[in-house]
Amino acid sequence: MQTLLTAAALVPAGMVPASIPSPDWSGFDIPLPWGSLRIHAYALCILAGIVVGLWLTSVRWAKRGAPEGSVWDIAIWAIPFGIIGGRLYHVFSSPDAYFGPGFDGTGDLSLIPQIQRGGLGIWGAVVLGAFGAWIGCRRAGVKLTAFIDAAAPGLLLAQALGRWGNYFNQELFGGPTTLPWGLQVDADNANFPVGYPADTLFHPTFLYESLWNIAGVLILLALDRRFHFRRGRLFWLYAMYYTLGRVWIEAMRIDDAEQISLFGITTRLNVWTSIFVFVAALAVFIVLGRRKDGSADTVYLPGREPAAVAAAPNVTAQPVRDTDHVVSDSESRDNLPDNQNGSGLASAQTEAVPASTGGTPTAAESRNTGKPGGTDTGAAPEADSSR
């Protein structure tokens, strides 16, 4: 490791500030029969961020009562989509290397898939990553809003570690500084800005953002413990916090980026993106806070709850009973045939029926003719009471 002390041309002679040295190591090679496989430090930082972020998300997800292992079922969709989205956003926001200045065709399109060189835009990663998470959530039967609330602190923690990949690539640093934590950049590195002395120190914007994100993780965890945010509100709070820091950190950087003019102000695309995302996130956060939601606090989609959750906790099963309250047990017993006296109540019911033709038809006549006025001993009394 190089010494932590270096001479800076920007300060008077005799004053030697401390500084962050440029990295001596940027990866390693794995020998293979047909050559070697280069493992870049940038990729290792991204991978470490993903692992730690997933760990924190899985802990929070389990505490919400989510199905076991569902975080990995969702991550297998979210991570590839997020990497693709992050790369596409970077290419869009810094197109000169890929398409040439002014899209004149002098760029190198073969650089687009080479993510080991660096270049993953967070907002492309969030948007497409959220789409991948939605697919995973639908397949797992859980709510996307519940998952992104659980994942918000983990996402910020992953970004904090992933930013160190910029340090190993010696990229995305700020302007010159005389501060004791100024960053050394190798003068022969392709990212060293033209026109500066070789011993110039630069603002370590990767470090600023990493520390900002770590502080944000602690803030989000504390706020969620206090207010128990639901329906995606913690995710939108994450978006507000991150963009608030990204505006001033992005404004310090001096690397090439797409410039956008709005309202008479020309600045980097990422600065405008952060401003718009902050405003949108604030609006959504307020609207969700005012909307009343009487639904149960569950991570499951409707109809996808397990049997233990789907059953109402305060409802006990009641035995099935005869809904016809007119028929009594005594009537049922009376309706049974009398082995000794014949038809039981048949004669009494027949006498109670008014005569329609000048006489009272007998029970036998009613059975034989099927005409009204007779009572068949085979008919249950429920038929009359149901009317």
Beta strands, then each sheet from edge to edge (+ up, - down):
strand 1: 19-20
strand 2: 27-32
strand 3: 35-40
strand 4: 182-184
strand 5: 201-202
strand 6: 259-262
strand 7: 265-268
sheet 1: 1+ 4+ 5-
sheet 2: 2+ 3-
sheet 3: 6+ 7-
end
